[in-house]
Amino acid sequence: MNDRNPGDANHILSTPNGQDSNHFRIEVAPSGTMSRESWKIFQIMAEFVAGFEHLSQIQPSVSIFGSARTAPGHPYYALTEEIARKLSDAGFSVVSGGGPGLMEAANKGAYAGKSPSVGLNIRLPHEQHANPFQNITLTFQHFFARKVMFVKYAKAYVCMPGGFGTLDELVEALTLIQTGKSTRIPIILVHAPFWSGLLDWFRETLIREGVIDNDDMDLLSVVNSAEEVLDAIFRYYEESGFAPSEAEREIKLNL
C-alpha cells in the first residue's frame, strides 16, 4: 500500500476489484480537486438557505412555467400575463423562472397585481437574463436547488407552452406527487392544442405499456383560459382546503 496519508484531501480511497474490502488503494487526485469540489457544498447550501428564507414568506403561491423564446405580442405571452395578473389579484404570489419569454409574461402580470412577483433565475450561457418585473429575485447556479424552490411552496403548477425546461418541471412535479414525495397540488396545462400530442402519447403508449396507471392522468387538468386556471385551483382547494394535513406537513418538511 502507498504510504501517503489516507486523510489527505487530495487522495481517493478505493477498493480494487476482487480484493477484500479492508484493503484500499489510494489514488492521487489532481492538486486541489477535492477541496474545490468540497467548497461546492457550501454554494449549494447557500442557495437553499436563501430560497427557504425568502420563499417561506410568499405563501400561497403558484409556479408558472413556459418558453423563454416566446416574444411579447404572441398570444401565449398575452395569455400568460393575464393568468398571472388574475392569480396575483386573487392573492397568490406568482413564481416564474425569472427570464424572458413566458417567464417574463408571468412576472409582468403578477407585478401589476396585488401579490408578489417572484423570479427564480438561473445562470445560463444563453437565453436567460432576469426580467425587470420582479419583487423578489433569486439567482441560482444549480438547477436542482432551483427546482426544489419551485415545488416546495407552490399551491399549483401552471404549465404554458414550452420546451425542454417546461417539460422537465412538469415531469418533475408529476414524479414527486406520483411517488408521494410531494403533496398533491393542481397541475394545469394551458392551451389544449399544444399539449394534446403529449397527452395522447401518455394514454396510448405509457398506460398501454403499463409504465403509468390510468389514475395518474388525474394528476393533470387541461384548460384554455385564465378564468379556467383560477376555477381549477379554487375548485381543488374548496374540496381539500389550503391547510395541509399532518402527512402533508411531514412530506413538505422532508422535501
C-alpha positions in Angstrom: 0.0 0.0 0.0 1.1 3.5 -0.7 2.4 5.2 2.4 0.5 8.5 1.8 -1.9 9.7 4.5 -5.4 8.4 3.7 -6.8 11.6 5.3 -5.2 13.8 2.7 -7.9 15.7 0.8 -6.0 15.1 -2.5 -6.2 11.3 -2.3 -9.1 9.0 -3.1 -9.7 5.7 -1.2 -11.0 2.9 -3.4 -11.4 -0.9 -3.2 -9.7 -2.8 -6.0 -11.9 -5.4 -7.8 -11.6 -8.8 -6.3 -9.9 -7.7 -3.1 -11.1 -7.8 0.4 -12.9 -4.5 1.4 -10.5 -4.0 4.2 -7.7 -3.3 1.7 -7.7 0.0 -0.1 -5.8 1.6 -2.9 -5.0 5.3 -2.7 -5.1 7.2 -5.9 -3.6 10.7 -6.1 -6.2 13.2 -7.4 -5.1 16.4 -9.2 -3.9 19.0 -6.7 -6.8 21.0 -5.3 -9.5 19.0 -7.0 -11.1 17.6 -3.8 -11.0 20.9 -2.0 -12.7 22.7 -4.9 -15.4 20.1 -5.0 -16.0 20.3 -1.3 -16.5 24.0 -1.5 -19.4 23.5 -3.8 -21.3 22.1 -0.9 -21.4 25.5 0.7 -22.5 27.1 -2.5 -25.4 24.7 -2.7 -26.3 25.2 1.0 -26.3 29.0 0.4 -28.8 28.6 -2.4 -31.1 26.5 -0.3 -30.9 28.9 2.7 -31.6 32.0 0.6 -34.5 30.2 -1.1 -36.1 29.0 2.1 -35.7 32.4 3.8 -37.3 34.4 1.0 -40.0 32.0 -0.3 -41.4 30.8 3.0 -42.9 34.3 3.3 -44.8 34.3 0.0 -47.4 31.7 0.5 -49.8 30.9 -1.1 -48.0 30.9 -4.4 -48.4 29.4 -7.9 -45.5 28.5 -10.1 -45.9 29.3 -13.8 -43.7 27.7 -16.5 -43.3 28.4 -20.2 -41.0 29.0 -23.0 -38.2 31.6 -22.8 -38.4 32.0 -26.5 -41.9 33.3 -26.9 -41.9 37.0 -27.7 -44.2 39.8 -26.5 -47.1 40.1 -28.8 -47.6 36.4 -29.2 -51.0 35.1 -28.0 -49.2 32.8 -25.4 -47.5 35.9 -23.9 -50.7 37.8 -23.5 -52.5 34.7 -22.0 -49.7 34.1 -19.5 -49.7 37.7 -18.5 -53.5 37.6 -18.0 -53.3 34.4 -15.9 -50.6 35.8 -13.7 -52.4 39.1 -13.1 -55.6 37.3 -12.1 -53.7 35.0 -9.8 -51.9 37.9 -8.2 -55.2 39.8 -7.7 -56.7 36.7 -6.2 -54.0 36.6 -3.5 -51.4 34.2 -5.0 -47.8 35.1 -5.3 -46.6 34.2 -8.7 -43.3 32.4 -9.2 -41.5 32.0 -12.6 -38.1 31.2 -13.8 -37.3 34.9 -13.9 -36.1 35.0 -17.5 -37.5 36.3 -20.8 -40.5 35.0 -22.8 -43.4 33.5 -20.9 -41.4 33.7 -17.7 -41.4 37.5 -18.2 -45.1 37.5 -19.0 -45.8 35.7 -15.8 -43.8 38.1 -13.7 -45.2 41.1 -15.6 -48.8 40.1 -14.9 -48.1 39.4 -11.2 -46.1 42.7 -10.9 -49.1 44.6 -12.0 -51.3 42.8 -9.5 -51.7 42.8 -5.7 -49.3 40.0 -4.7 -45.5 39.5 -5.1 -43.9 38.6 -8.3 -41.0 36.2 -7.8 -38.2 35.2 -10.2 -36.0 32.2 -9.7 -33.3 32.9 -12.1 -30.6 30.5 -13.3 -27.2 31.3 -14.7 -27.0 30.0 -18.3 -24.6 30.7 -21.2 -27.6 31.8 -23.4 -31.3 32.7 -23.3 -31.5 33.5 -19.6 -31.5 37.1 -18.3 -33.5 38.4 -15.5 -36.7 40.3 -16.5 -37.4 43.6 -14.7 -40.9 42.6 -13.3 -39.8 41.0 -10.0 -40.5 42.0 -6.4 -38.3 39.1 -5.2 -35.3 37.9 -7.3 -33.2 34.9 -6.5 -30.4 33.7 -8.8 -29.3 30.0 -8.8 -26.2 28.3 -10.1 -27.7 24.8 -9.7 -30.8 23.6 -11.4 -31.7 21.1 -8.7 -31.8 23.7 -5.9 -33.9 26.0 -8.1 -36.3 23.1 -8.8 -36.8 22.5 -5.1 -37.9 26.1 -4.7 -40.4 25.9 -7.5 -42.3 23.0 -5.8 -41.7 23.4 -2.1 -44.1 26.3 -1.6 -46.3 26.0 -4.6 -50.1 25.6 -4.3 -50.4 24.9 -8.0 -48.3 24.4 -11.2 -49.4 26.2 -14.3 -47.6 25.0 -17.5 -47.8 27.2 -20.5 -46.5 26.0 -23.9 -42.7 25.5 -23.6 -39.7 23.4 -24.4 -37.4 21.0 -22.5 -37.3 23.2 -19.4 -41.1 23.3 -19.1 -41.4 19.6 -19.7 -38.7 19.0 -17.1 -40.6 20.9 -14.5 -43.9 19.2 -15.5 -42.5 15.7 -15.2 -40.6 16.5 -12.0 -43.9 17.6 -10.4 -45.7 14.5 -11.7 -43.0 12.2 -10.4 -42.9 13.8 -6.9 -46.6 13.6 -6.5 -47.0 10.1 -8.0 -44.3 8.8 -5.7 -45.7 10.5 -2.6 -42.6 12.7 -2.2 -44.7 15.9 -2.5 -48.2 16.9 -1.6 -50.7 16.8 -4.3 -51.4 20.2 -6.0 -53.2 21.1 -9.2 -51.1 20.7 -12.3 -52.7 22.7 -15.0 -51.7 22.6 -18.7 -52.8 25.6 -20.6 -53.8 25.6 -24.3 -55.1 22.1 -25.1 -53.9 22.0 -28.8 -50.3 22.4 -27.7 -50.5 19.6 -25.1 -52.8 17.1 -27.0 -50.0 15.1 -28.6 -48.1 14.6 -25.4 -51.3 13.5 -23.5 -52.2 11.2 -26.4 -48.8 9.6 -26.0 -49.3 9.2 -22.2 -52.6 7.4 -22.8 -51.7 5.4 -25.9 -48.1 4.4 -25.0 -47.4 4.8 -21.3 -50.7 3.5 -20.0 -50.9 0.8 -22.6 -47.3 -0.4 -21.8 -48.2 -0.4 -18.1 -45.5 2.1 -17.1 -48.1 4.5 -15.6 -51.6 3.9 -14.3 -54.9 5.3 -15.6 -55.3 7.2 -12.4 -52.0 9.1 -13.0 -53.8 11.1 -15.7 -56.0 12.5 -12.9 -53.0 14.5 -11.7 -53.3 16.8 -14.8 -56.0 19.1 -15.9 -56.1 20.9 -19.3 -57.7 24.4 -19.8 -57.7 27.2 -22.3 -58.4 30.4 -20.5 -57.3 32.4 -17.4 -60.7 32.0 -15.8 -60.4 28.2 -16.1 -57.0 28.3 -14.4 -58.4 30.1 -11.4 -61.5 27.9 -11.4 -59.4 24.7 -11.4 -57.3 26.0 -8.4 -60.1 27.2 -6.3 -62.3 24.2 -7.0 -59.4 21.9 -5.9 -58.9 23.8 -2.6 -62.6 24.2 -1.9 -62.6 20.4 -1.6 -59.2 19.8 0.1 -58.6 23.1 1.9 -55.4 25.1 2.0 -54.2 23.8 5.4 -52.0 20.7 4.9 -52.8 17.5 6.7 -50.2 16.1 9.1 -49.0 13.7 6.5 -48.6 16.5 4.0 -46.7 18.6 6.6 -44.3 15.7 7.0 -43.8 15.5 3.3 -43.1 19.2 2.9 -40.6 19.1 5.8 -38.7 16.3 4.1 -38.8 17.8 0.6 
